[in-house]
Amino acid sequence: MVGSLWQSGLSLATPLLWVALGETLLERAGLLNIGAEGTMLVGAFAAAWVTWTTDSPLLGIGAGVLAGWAFGALYALLCVRGRADQVIVGAGLNLLALGLTGTLFRSVQQTGTTFTVALLPSLPPLGQHGLTYAAWLATIGGTLWLFRTHWGLVVRAIGEDPATVQELGYAVRRWRTIIALVGSGLMGLGGAALTLGETGSFNEGVTAGQGFIALCMVILGRWQPLWVGLGCLGFGMLRAVALQWQVTFAGVPYQVLLALPYAITLGVLSVAGHRSRAPAALAQPF
């Protein structure tokens, strides 16, 4: 049972981890994108639709990333170039994604078809699909890049004091635009990992708030990819236990058990979140 819970927890943590890594990158550069939920959702839809249409999971993964890039480009246009309020733009992106994917999904349903696709194949030694292994490699690589390279130092400095970084000759807006695109692409990849690696289909609201949980994980992980990854793994394990308990405690409404990991995460955040120090320039336009 422990082995199956471990495998299930790893799999369930993968979509969340990709989104949390993308948000960590953005926030390190001073960009707060509460539209992570919407970006993940459009990535999930694009990956499912393209995979269903072409029967190619690889193209589906690429479509998820491209959808994330598209939302990242819109976010960068409004928040980096237009200096709009980042919270309002993020909320707008969530609403746009919900309406857009819902409309497209219902239009396809009217034809009598559904986005049912084969799950990505499991690979040794952990019995996980390729996006899980890639997510943890990205977590380790992201940690080394942020804290052991010159470019990672520039990104962290932009999140702390962009004016000084600009004076040193770095184009802050250009850097933030690039970071917004890369981070949003990772969020779209998280959506692809959800539909192609976990659910095998797309439904309205399939992300189920995981984009918002990713924001919590960034805070709990103190904006450090490795700790963010461990937090995502913990959430995945909680979800795996909750799913197991649906069988063990059949008399308990399943909605209560499904909500349990979210409630525990928010409880931990309320206790420990105030100890984390966000980048000084987070959500401040430049």
N, C-alpha and C positions, 0 to 999 in steps of 0.2 A: 504493500500500500504506500509506503514511504517513497519508493521509487517512482510509482505512478504519479503521486502528488508532486514530486520534484519535476518530472517531465512536463506535467500539466502546468505547473507554476512557471517554468521557463517559457513555455509556449505562450501563455496568457500575458506574460510580461513583455513580450517582444514588441507588439504594436505601441504600447505605452512608452517603452524605452526609446524608440525612434523619435517619437514626438517630444519626449522630455529632453533628448539630446539636442534637437533642433531649437527648442525654447531656451535651453541653457546657453547655446551659442548666441542667440539673439540678445538675451539679457546681459551676457558678458559684454556686449557691445553697446549696452544702454537702451536696447529696444525691448519694450514689453508688448507681447502679442497675445492678448487673451483670445484672439481668433484662432488659436491652435486647434480647438475643437472643430471649427468649420474647415480649416485647412486639411485636417485629418479626414474629415467626412468627404470632401471632394476627391481626395486621393483614393479613398475606399471605393467611391462610385466609379471613378475613371478606371481603376485597376480591374474591377469586376466587369465593367462593360467591355473594355478592350479584350480582356481574356475570354469572355463569353463570345465576343464577335470573331476573334481571330484564332481562338483555341491555343494561344501562346501566353503562358504565364510571364515569360520574360518581357514581352511587349506590354503586358498588363502592369508589371512593376514599373516599367519606364513611363507608362501613362500616369501612374500614381504620382511619380516624381514630378512630371511635367505639370500636372494639376496643382501640385504644391507650389511649384515655381510661379505659376500664373497668379495664385493668390499672394505669393510673396512679392511679386512685381507690383501688384495693386497696393499692397501694404506699404512697400517702399516708396511708391509714387506719392501716396497720400501723407505718410508719416515722416519719411526722410526728406523727400523733395518738397512736399507741401507743408511740412511741419504741423500737421494736424494732430489733434489729441489722440494718443495711441490707444487709450482705453476705448474711446468711442469708435474708432476705426475697427478695432478688434471685435467689438460687439456687433458692428455692422457686417463684418466678414462672416461671423457665425450665422447671422440671420440670412445673409445672401446664400451661404452654402446650404442651409437647411431648406430654403425655398427652391433653389436651383436643383439640387439633387432630388428633392421630393417631386418636383414637377417632371423632371426627366424620367424618374423611376416609374411614376404613375403612367406616363405616356407609353413606356415600354410594356407595362403590365396590361394595358388595354389591347395589346396585340396577342395576349395570351401566353407570353413567354416570361421567364424569370431568370435572374442572374445567378444561375447555379453553375459553379465551376468546380473542377477537381482541385483538392488542396495540394499545396506544394509537397513534394515527396520528402520523407524523413531521411536524414543522413546520419551515419555513425560519427562519433562514438556515443553521442547523447540522445540519438533518436529525434533530433530536431530538424526543421527545414533550414535551408541556407540562410534565410534572413535573420534567424536567431543567432547563428554563429557570427554573421556579419555585424549584427548589432553590438555584440560584446567586443568584437575587434574594434569597432568604431568607438566604443566607450573607452577602451584602453588607449587607442590612438588619439582620441580627442583630448584625453587627460594629458598625454605627453605633448601634444601640439600646443595646448593652451598654456602649459606651465614650464615647458622646456624649450620653446622655440622663440625666435625674435618676433615672428608674425603673431604668435599667440599673445606675446607681451603687448603688442600694439593693440590687439582687440581688447584685452583687459584694460589697457590704459584708456581707450576710447570710452569704455563703460564707466570709468572713474572721473576723468577730466578731459573731455573732448577738446576744449579750447586749447589746452597746452599741447595736445597731440597735433592739432592743426598748426600751431606755431612751429612745431618741429618739422613741418613739411609733409605731413601725411594728410591726404584728402579724406576727412572724416566722413562726409556724406557718401563718397564713393565706397569707402570701406563698409559703411553701414548698409548700403544698397546690396553689396555682394553678400554680406552676412545674412541679410533678410532673405535673399534668394536661396542660399545654401541651407539655412535653417528651415525655411518653409519646404524646401525639397525633401528634407528629412522627415518633416511632418507628413507630407504626402506619401512618403515611403511607409510610414507607420500605418496609414490608412490601407495601403496595399497589403501590408503584412496582416492586417486584420481580416480582410475579405479573402485573401488567397491562402493565408496560413492558419486561420482560426475558424471562421464561419463558413467559408465556401460559398457564400452568397451575399447579396446586398439587400438591406431593408432600410426603410426610412429611420433615421436616428440610430443606425447600427453602432456608432461610436459610443453611445450610452454614457457620455460625460467623461470619457477617458482623456480628452484634451484638457479639461479642467483639472483632472487629477494630475496630469503632467505638470501643470503650473505648481501644484502643491509639492510635487516631487523635486522640482528645481529648488524650492525654498528649503525643504527638508534636507536636500543634498548639499546645501550651501553653495550652489552654483559650481560644484565640482563634478565633472562627468562620472567619475567612478562611484562617488557616493550617491549621485542621482540614480545610477544604474542599480545599485544595491537596494535603494528605496523602491524602484520599479519591480525588482525581483520579489521584494517583500509583499508588495501589493498583488503581484501575480500569484504568490503562494496563498495569500488570503482568499483570493478568488477561487483557487483550486480547492481549498478546504471548504468554502461555502458551497461549491458545486457538489462536493462529496457529501456534505451534510444534507443536501436535498434528498439524498437516498436514505441516509441514516435517520434523519428526523423528518419523515414523510408527513407528519401531522402539522409541522410548522409551515405557514404560508411561504412559498418559495420567494416571494418578493422581499420578505424580511431577510432571508439568507443572502439574496443577491445584493441587498443594500448594505450588508454588514461590512464588507471591505471598505466601502466608501465612508461609512460612519467612523470606522476605526482610523482611517487615514486623516479625516478632518479632525478627529479628537487628538491625534498625535500632533498635527499641525498647530492646533490651538495651544498645546502645551509647550512644544519645542520651537515653533516657528519664530517666536519673538527673539530667540537667541541668534538668529541668522542675520548677517548684515548684507543687504543688497548692494550691488554696484551703485556708487554715489550718484551717477548720472542717469540711473534707470528711469525710463519714461519721460525724460526731459528732452524736448526738441533742440536741435542744433542747426 
